[in-house]
Amino acid sequence: MAIETDNVELTHTSTDPGAFLIEAPRTRTKRTGRTSRTNFEMLAWLFMRLSGIILVFLVLGHLIIQLVLDGGVTKISFAFVAGRWASPFWQVWDLLMLWLAMLHGANGMRTVINDYAERDTTRFWLKVLLVTATVFTVLLGTLVIFTFDPNIS
């Protein structure tokens, strides 16, 4: 006996009349592509959790140190940034924030695209646009952090 409810098939599998087995919505078949058989989604899920935890500390530390301990937003100027980025510690701190925030956000957008883009071609081009924007922003931000010249005249 099978009951169809909200696109989930409940199958009666035992002698107990109240026992139903809920089938997985995306069971693998012989036609399932090899790319979906990797651990990429699990690693992406794990990355989101770990990067989120690290970002909380980086961003809160950045806000507390930059805005509370150093005299507030009125102290932030070109000279302030130049003084901060003269230290490799602050360069690495800001670089970690940039990379983790961009990759975290891009991974989240990838998930949204996978969930809401119905056609394969739409999904493909949205992901190409997302990867292009992410790579451009990460490379440009990295270039700015490491080539920042405080002696610009």
N, C-alpha and C positions, 0 to 999 in steps of 0.2 A: 504494500500500500504506500503511495506517495502523495504528498500534499505540496502544492506550489504556493508559496507566500512571499510576496515582495521579491521576486526573482531568486529566492533561496528555496531549494527543494529539500523538504523534510522527508526522510525515508524511514518507514517503520521496519526495524531490523530484528526485533526480539519478540518473545511471546508476551512481554509486558505491553499492554495496549497504550500506556502513556510514554513509552520510550521511543524517541525519534532521534535519528542521526542527521546532523546538519552537515551537508557536503560542502567542501571548500569551494569558494566562488571561482577560483582560478587554479584548478588542478592542472598539473603538467600533462601534456600529451606528447606523442611522437613528433607532432608538428611544432612544438614549442621551440623557439629559437635558442641557440646555444648561449646568447648573451644574457638571457633571463635565468640561466642555470648557474650563474656565478654568485658570489657573495657580495657583489657591489652594493645592493640595496641594504644589506645588513651593515656593511662598512659605512655607507652614507648615513644611516640611522645613528650608528655609534659616533661618527664624526660630529653630527649635529649636537649630540648630548655633551661630548667632551669640549668641543669648541665653544658651546654656549656657557659652560662652567668657566672656562678660561677667560672668555670675553667679559663675563660679569666682573671678575677680579681686575682685568686690565682696564676696563672702562671706568669702573668705580674708583680704582686707584688713580687713574688719569684725572678724573673729575675732582677728587679730593685733593690731590697734590697740586694740580694746576689752578683750581679755582678757590679752594678753601685755604690751603696752607700758604700759597704764594700771594695772597692779597686780593684775590678775586679777578673778575673779568677785566677790570680797568687796567691791570698790569700787562695784559696780553697785547703785544705789538710785534713788529718785524724783529726788533732787537731781542725780545723775549724768546721768540721762536729760534732765532739764530743762536742765542746762548744755549738753549735746550739741545738743539741738534748738533752743537759742537761736541756733545758727549755721546760716545757710542751706546751707552746705556739707553738714552732716550731715543736714539735712532732705532735700536732693536725693539724697544717697547712700542713705538709708533708703527714700525714695520709689522710686528706681530698683530697689532690691532687691525691694521689695514688688511693683511692677508686673511686672518681668521674671519673678520667681518664680511669681506667680499665673498670668500668661499662658503661661509655659513649662509649668507643671503642667497647666493647663486644656487646652492643645494636646495634651499627652501623653494625658490622659484622653479627649479627643475621639477620638484615634486608637484607644485601647483600646475605646471604645464602638463605633466603626465596625467594628473587627475581631471583636468578640464578641457584640454585640446582633444577633440574627438577624432579628427582625421590625422593619419600618419604624416602627411606632408606638412600640415599646419604645425604639428608637434615638432617635426624635424627643423623647420625654419625658425620657430620660436627658440628652440635650443641652440641653433647656430647663432642667432642674435644674442642670446644670453651669454654664451661662451665668449663671443667676440667682445661684448661689453665688459665682461669680467676680466678677461685677459688684458684688454686695453687699460682698464682702471688700475689693475694690480701693477702692470709694468710701468705706467705713468707715475703712479704713487711711489713705487720703489725708486724710480729714477729721480724724482724730486727729493726724496729723503736722503739719498746718497750723493747727489750732486748739488745740494743746496749750497749756494755761495752767499755768505753774509756780507761780502764786500761788493755787492752790486751797486754801481754808481748811477 
